[in-house]
Amino acid sequence: MTTAQQAPADPWPAPRARGPVDAVVTLPGSKSLTNRALILAALSDGPSVVRRALRSRDSLLMATALTALGAQVDTRGEDWTVTPGPFDADAQVDCGLAGTVMRFVPPAAALSTGRVGFDGDEHMRQRPVGEILRALRDLGVTVEGDALPFTVAGRGSVPGGVVTIDASASSQFVSALLLAGARYDRGVDVRHAGPPVPSLPHIDMTIAVLREHGVHVDDSAPNRWVVQPGTIAAVDHLIEPDLSNAAPFLALAAVSGGTVTVRDWPRRTTQAGDALRDLLARMGCTVEYVGLPDGTALRVTGPDPATGLEGIDADLHDVGELAPAIAALCALARTPSHLSGIAHIRGHETDRLAALATELGALGADVTEHEDGLSLRPARLHGGVFHTYADHRMAHAGVIVGAAVGSDEDPVLVENIATTSKTFTDFAPFWASLL
């Protein structure tokens, strides 16, 4: 076993930035794009390749789930070959802590002639999925159970048609139905009724990927998405870097007064992580595209540490996955901050609002938890244990704070740093190498 592969200490002493960090980072591929591409490849009309696929627990769980249904997914190299196959056998799907597996795979499993059981990690049984299961029943699918564990009893086809759901808890409810909808007899006409849908960029991402596969999607009416029935064409995908995974690295520039450059940052993208450009600029960072010999990159330079970060008043409703990293920066800012519009992140890997308030507060942050957000005021932070609740974004928040506060005698100790493998294998040694 190499040093990079050895299990990190638990809790892990987050290394502190002892001066401005200057680094160029290559990020792993986007989990959101990888798992959408894998689903559509398994449902398409021929073999295809997902290039630069993210190798992480979530994406490997997706590949294993699709293989259990009957597709062939070769994950041995950097580029994963997917060959569709008949969904004709009983199967068991392990969702782990992957929301995309728990929500995206059941609508595809409904096309099987077998019984497909779903279960996952203990905490996964608390995450919302009932709205998708109810929608599948309304579309003519037999589903046993209303939460994990549950079983989809396929009949080889799905009638499809109009379905009304409340997607206010997760945009994945909409994406899940759209991804498989073209294979339903009448397609699918998804209508949302309820409070605003969070994380709309993720639905835009789903629609963009569907259109690349030749699927006709009409999203012209608010809160309505119509997928016409038809073939899903086999298309090779080149996966963009995971821009949300850039958050801790760009935050490292922000807290150290240094410069971090992320390679291959797309000029146009549907990824929610692209909002980091605006958010960090508002907090006092310099944000610019730069040309590297091998392509375009994004460079972020933090403010002079003597000046410090500006607090921010931000509605993160559409980009809630960035909330933990931004909250960590706000806890270190010299002026107050208020983050709102993110009640839905209570239903992620953990109740992220409660977790952030608890863990940042334990390190000395002046933080108030609200129903849909957090208020943070300037305070002097210190070392201590930062619990992650098996949530990779919480771990990101912990290492950001750890880079800025604490000491050799009183570091920030991040519990279960290994949870970052959900989207970034060997995150801990890579992070330490930058410091």
C-alpha positions in Angstrom: 0.0 0.0 0.0 1.4 3.4 -1.0 1.5 6.4 1.4 -1.4 8.0 -0.5 -3.5 4.9 -0.1 -3.0 4.5 3.7 -6.1 5.3 5.7 -5.7 8.8 7.3 -5.9 9.3 11.0 -9.3 9.7 12.6 -9.9 12.4 13.6 -7.6 13.9 11.1 -5.5 17.0 12.0 -6.3 19.4 9.2 -3.1 21.1 8.1 -2.9 24.8 8.6 -1.8 27.3 5.8 1.3 28.9 7.2 1.5 31.4 4.3 -0.1 32.2 1.0 -0.8 29.0 -0.9 0.1 28.9 -4.6 -1.2 25.8 -6.4 -2.5 24.5 -9.7 -5.2 21.8 -9.2 -6.7 19.2 -11.5 -10.0 18.1 -10.2 -11.7 14.7 -10.7 -14.7 14.5 -13.0 -18.2 15.7 -12.0 -20.2 13.2 -10.1 -23.4 14.7 -11.3 -22.4 14.5 -15.0 -20.8 11.0 -14.6 -23.9 9.4 -13.0 -26.3 11.0 -15.5 -24.1 9.9 -18.4 -24.0 6.3 -17.0 -27.8 6.1 -16.7 -28.4 7.3 -20.2 -25.6 5.1 -21.6 -27.3 2.1 -20.0 -30.7 3.0 -21.5 -29.3 3.9 -25.0 -29.4 2.1 -28.3 -25.8 1.0 -28.4 -22.4 1.0 -26.7 -20.8 4.3 -25.6 -17.9 5.7 -23.6 -17.9 8.0 -20.6 -14.5 9.6 -20.8 -12.7 10.9 -17.7 -15.5 9.4 -15.5 -15.3 10.2 -11.8 -13.9 7.2 -9.9 -15.6 7.6 -6.5 -17.9 5.6 -4.2 -21.0 7.2 -5.7 -20.1 6.6 -9.3 -18.9 3.0 -8.7 -22.2 2.4 -6.9 -24.0 3.7 -10.0 -21.9 1.4 -12.3 -22.6 -1.6 -10.0 -26.3 -0.8 -9.9 -26.6 -0.6 -13.7 -24.6 -3.8 -14.1 -27.0 -5.5 -11.7 -29.9 -4.4 -13.9 -28.3 -6.0 -17.0 -25.9 -3.4 -18.6 -22.2 -3.9 -18.8 -20.1 -1.1 -17.3 -16.3 -1.5 -17.7 -14.7 0.8 -15.0 -11.1 -0.5 -15.3 -9.7 2.5 -17.0 -10.1 6.3 -17.0 -12.7 6.0 -19.7 -15.7 3.7 -18.9 -17.3 1.7 -21.7 -21.1 1.1 -21.2 -22.9 -1.6 -23.2 -26.7 -1.7 -22.7 -28.2 -5.1 -22.0 -31.6 -6.6 -21.3 -33.0 -5.6 -17.9 -34.4 -9.1 -17.3 -33.3 -10.4 -14.0 -34.0 -9.9 -10.3 -31.4 -7.6 -8.7 -30.4 -5.9 -5.5 -29.1 -2.3 -5.6 -26.8 -0.9 -2.9 -27.4 2.9 -2.8 -24.8 3.6 -0.2 -25.1 7.3 0.6 -25.6 8.2 -3.1 -28.8 10.2 -3.7 -28.4 9.8 -7.5 -28.4 6.0 -7.2 -31.4 5.9 -4.8 -33.4 8.3 -7.0 -32.2 7.9 -10.6 -32.0 4.1 -10.8 -35.6 3.2 -9.7 -37.2 4.8 -12.8 -34.8 2.8 -15.0 -35.4 -0.4 -13.0 -39.1 0.0 -13.8 -38.2 -1.0 -17.3 -36.9 -4.4 -16.1 -38.9 -7.7 -16.1 -37.3 -8.6 -12.7 -37.8 -7.5 -9.1 -35.2 -4.9 -8.1 -34.6 -4.3 -4.4 -33.0 -1.1 -3.1 -31.3 -0.4 0.2 -28.3 1.6 1.4 -26.4 2.9 4.4 -28.3 3.5 7.6 -28.5 7.3 7.2 -29.7 6.8 3.6 -32.9 5.4 5.0 -33.7 8.9 6.3 -33.3 10.7 3.0 -36.4 11.6 1.0 -37.4 9.3 -1.9 -41.1 8.7 -1.3 -42.1 11.3 -3.9 -40.4 9.4 -6.7 -41.9 6.1 -5.6 -45.4 7.7 -5.5 -44.7 9.2 -9.0 -43.7 5.8 -10.4 -46.9 4.3 -9.1 -48.9 7.0 -10.8 -47.1 6.2 -14.0 -48.1 2.5 -13.8 -45.1 1.0 -11.9 -45.5 -1.5 -9.1 -43.4 -0.3 -6.1 -43.4 -2.1 -2.7 -42.4 0.3 0.1 -42.3 4.0 0.6 -38.7 4.5 1.7 -35.5 2.4 1.8 -35.6 -0.5 1.7 -38.1 -0.8 -1.2 -38.6 -3.0 -4.3 -39.5 -2.1 -7.9 -41.4 -4.9 -9.5 -40.9 -4.3 -13.3 -43.0 -5.5 -16.1 -40.7 -4.7 -18.9 -42.3 -1.4 -19.8 -43.9 1.6 -18.2 -47.1 3.3 -19.5 -45.8 6.8 -18.6 -47.7 10.0 -19.2 -48.6 12.9 -16.9 -47.4 13.0 -13.3 -47.6 15.7 -10.7 -45.0 15.8 -7.9 -43.7 18.1 -5.2 -40.0 18.4 -5.9 -39.4 21.1 -3.3 -37.2 18.7 -1.3 -34.8 17.9 -4.2 -34.4 18.7 -7.9 -33.3 15.0 -8.3 -37.0 14.0 -8.1 -37.5 15.7 -11.5 -34.2 14.6 -13.0 -34.9 11.0 -12.1 -38.1 10.8 -14.0 -36.7 12.7 -17.0 -33.7 10.5 -17.4 -35.8 7.3 -18.0 -38.8 9.1 -19.5 -38.0 8.6 -23.2 -38.2 4.9 -22.7 -41.7 5.0 -21.3 -44.6 4.2 -23.7 -46.0 7.7 -23.6 -42.9 9.5 -22.4 -43.3 11.6 -19.3 -44.9 14.9 -18.5 -43.6 16.0 -15.1 -45.4 18.8 -13.3 -44.2 20.4 -10.1 -46.7 21.6 -7.5 -45.4 23.0 -4.3 -42.7 25.5 -3.0 -39.9 26.4 -5.5 -37.7 23.5 -6.7 -34.2 23.9 -5.3 -30.9 23.4 -7.3 -32.5 24.2 -10.7 -29.1 24.1 -12.4 -29.1 20.3 -11.9 -32.3 20.0 -13.9 -30.8 22.2 -16.6 -27.8 19.7 -16.6 -30.2 16.8 -17.0 -32.0 18.4 -19.9 -28.7 19.3 -21.6 -27.4 15.7 -21.4 -30.7 14.3 -22.6 -30.6 16.6 -25.6 -27.1 15.4 -26.4 -28.6 11.9 -26.6 -31.2 13.1 -29.1 -34.1 13.1 -26.6 -36.8 15.8 -27.1 -37.4 17.7 -23.9 -39.8 20.7 -23.7 -39.1 22.9 -20.7 -40.7 26.0 -22.0 -43.4 26.2 -19.3 -42.5 27.0 -15.7 -42.6 23.9 -13.4 -43.2 21.5 -16.2 -40.9 19.2 -18.2 -42.1 17.0 -21.0 -40.0 14.2 -22.4 -41.2 12.7 -25.7 -41.0 8.9 -26.1 -38.3 7.6 -28.4 -34.8 6.2 -28.7 -32.0 7.3 -26.5 -29.0 7.6 -28.9 -25.7 6.2 -27.8 -23.3 9.2 -27.3 -19.8 9.4 -25.9 -19.4 11.9 -23.1 -16.3 13.8 -21.9 -16.9 14.6 -18.3 -16.2 18.1 -17.0 -14.2 18.5 -13.8 -16.4 18.6 -10.7 -16.7 22.4 -10.0 -18.4 21.9 -6.6 -15.3 20.0 -5.6 -13.4 23.1 -6.4 -14.9 24.8 -3.4 -12.4 23.8 -0.7 -9.4 24.4 -3.0 -10.5 27.9 -4.1 -11.4 28.6 -0.5 -7.8 27.8 0.4 -6.8 30.8 -1.7 -9.4 32.9 0.0 -8.3 32.1 3.5 -4.5 32.2 2.9 -4.3 35.2 0.7 -2.8 32.9 -2.0 -3.6 31.9 -5.5 -5.2 28.6 -6.6 -5.7 27.8 -10.2 -8.2 25.0 -11.3 -7.5 23.5 -14.7 -10.1 22.9 -17.4 -12.8 25.2 -16.0 -15.5 25.4 -18.7 -16.5 28.8 -20.0 -20.1 27.5 -20.3 -21.5 24.9 -18.0 -24.7 23.8 -16.2 -22.8 22.9 -13.0 -23.9 24.7 -9.8 -20.2 25.0 -8.8 -19.7 27.7 -11.4 -21.4 30.0 -9.0 -18.2 30.0 -7.0 -16.9 32.6 -9.4 -19.4 35.2 -8.3 -19.6 34.2 -4.6 -15.8 34.4 -4.1 -15.6 37.7 -5.9 -18.2 39.2 -3.6 -16.2 38.0 -0.6 -13.2 40.0 -1.8 -11.3 37.5 -4.0 -9.9 38.2 -7.5 -11.4 35.7 -9.9 -10.3 35.4 -13.5 -10.0 33.0 -16.4 -6.4 32.4 -17.4 -4.7 30.5 -20.2 -2.5 27.5 -19.4 -0.4 25.7 -22.0 -2.9 22.9 -21.9 -6.1 24.9 -21.8 -8.2 27.5 -20.0 -8.3 27.6 -16.2 -9.9 29.6 -13.4 -7.6 31.4 -11.0 -8.7 32.8 -7.6 -6.5 35.0 -5.5 -7.5 35.7 -2.0 -7.5 39.1 -0.3 -4.6 40.2 1.9 -5.0 38.3 5.2 -4.5 41.6 7.0 -7.7 42.8 5.2 -9.7 39.6 5.4 -12.7 38.3 3.7 -15.9 40.2 3.3 -19.1 38.7 4.7 -21.9 38.0 2.2 -25.7 38.0 2.0 -26.5 35.3 -0.4 -29.5 33.2 -1.4 -28.0 29.8 -2.2 -31.3 28.1 -3.1 -30.1 27.0 -6.5 -26.5 26.1 -5.4 -27.1 24.6 -1.9 -24.3 22.1 -2.3 -21.9 25.0 -2.0 -23.4 26.1 1.4 -20.9 24.2 3.7 -17.8 25.7 2.0 -19.3 29.2 1.9 -20.5 28.9 5.5 -17.0 28.0 6.5 -15.6 31.1 4.8 -18.3 33.3 6.3 -17.3 32.1 9.8 -13.9 33.4 9.0 -15.0 36.7 7.5 -14.5 40.2 9.1 -18.1 41.3 8.5 -21.4 39.5 9.1 -23.0 37.1 6.6 -26.4 35.7 6.0 -27.0 32.6 3.9 -30.6 31.8 2.9 -32.8 29.7 0.7 -31.3 26.4 1.7 -33.9 24.6 3.9 -33.7 21.7 1.5 -30.1 20.9 2.5 -31.5 19.5 5.7 -32.4 16.4 3.6 -28.9 15.8 2.2 -26.4 13.4 3.6 -27.1 15.0 6.9 -29.1 18.0 8.1 -26.4 20.3 6.9 -27.8 23.5 8.5 -28.0 21.9 11.9 -24.6 20.3 11.4 -22.9 23.5 10.3 -24.3 25.5 13.1 -23.2 22.8 15.6 -19.7 22.2 14.3 -18.8 25.8 13.4 -20.2 26.9 16.8 -18.0 24.3 18.6 -14.9 25.9 17.0 -16.0 29.4 18.3 -18.0 30.7 15.4 -20.9 33.1 16.2 -23.6 31.3 14.2 -27.4 31.3 14.3 -29.4 28.6 12.6 -32.6 29.6 10.8 -35.3 27.5 9.2 -33.8 28.1 5.8 -30.2 29.3 6.4 -27.5 30.6 8.7 -26.4 34.0 10.1 -22.7 34.3 10.9 -20.9 37.1 12.7 -17.2 37.8 13.1 -15.6 35.7 15.9 -12.3 34.3 16.9 -12.2 30.6 16.0 -10.0 27.9 17.6 -9.1 24.3 17.2 -11.2 21.3 18.2 -13.0 18.3 16.7 -15.2 18.9 13.6 -17.7 16.1 13.1 -18.7 15.3 9.5 -21.7 13.1 9.9 -20.5 10.9 7.0 -21.0 14.0 4.7 -18.2 14.9 2.3 -19.3 18.6 2.1 -19.1 18.9 5.9 -15.5 17.5 5.6 -14.8 20.2 3.1 -16.0 22.9 5.5 -13.8 21.4 8.3 -10.6 21.5 6.3 -11.3 25.1 5.2 -11.6 26.2 8.8 -8.6 24.1 9.7 -6.4 25.8 7.1 -7.1 29.2 8.7 -7.3 28.6 12.5 -5.9 26.5 15.3 -2.2 25.6 16.0 0.1 22.6 16.2 -1.1 22.2 19.8 -4.8 22.9 19.1 -5.6 21.9 15.5 -8.9 21.4 13.9 -9.5 17.7 13.9 -11.8 16.5 11.1 -13.6 13.4 12.0 -14.0 10.8 9.2 -12.1 12.7 6.6 -12.4 9.5 4.5 -16.0 10.4 3.7 -14.5 12.7 1.0 -14.1 9.6 -1.1 -17.7 10.0 -2.1 -16.5 12.4 -4.8 -12.7 12.6 -4.5 -10.5 9.6 -3.9 -7.5 10.3 -1.7 -8.7 13.8 -0.9 -6.8 14.0 2.5 -3.2 13.4 1.2 -3.9 15.6 -1.8 -5.1 18.4 0.4 -2.1 18.0 2.7 0.3 18.1 -0.2 -0.9 21.7 -1.0 -0.1 22.9 2.5 
